[in-house]
Amino acid sequence: MSMIPLALGTPSNQTGTVAVTTVPTVLTGFYVNSTSSGTIVFKDGGASGTVVTGTITPVIGWHFLPVSFPRSLHITIANTLDVTLIINTTPTS
């Protein structure tokens, strides 16, 4: 059985649509603190950037989602969702 290395990261708590970062970023995963039919969409490159995940309707708890965002990380949240993202900004040089 192979092990997946787990990256440590910085927590970023969000409750609405926002540019989480404006630099290249790696997402380890996210923890849903509370939700009421909430959805989330992850994008690379801002609000009009490339959709990376499609619409996710997460349940409360941890969601492992190791994804890199080469330009920046933007999330679109609909309905009620309180989520903590675990992110790592990548070096630019």
C-alpha positions, 0 to 999 in steps of 0.5 A: 500500500502506497502512502500519499504525502500530506502537505501542511498548509495555511488555513483560509476560512471562507463563507462567500465567493472570493479570490482566495489568492492572486498567486500560484497555489496548491490546495490540499483539501477543505473542511466544511464547517457548516452548510445549508445546501451550499455549493462550491466551485474552484477556479484557476485564474480568477472569477472568469478563470478555468473551472477546475472542479465543477460544482461540488455540494459538500457535506460537513467534514474533511474533503481531501482535494490535492489540486494545483492552481498555476495562476491563482485560486478563486472560489464561487460559493452559492447558498450557505457554506462555511469552509476552511481551505488548506492552501500552500502558495507556490514559489514564483522563482 
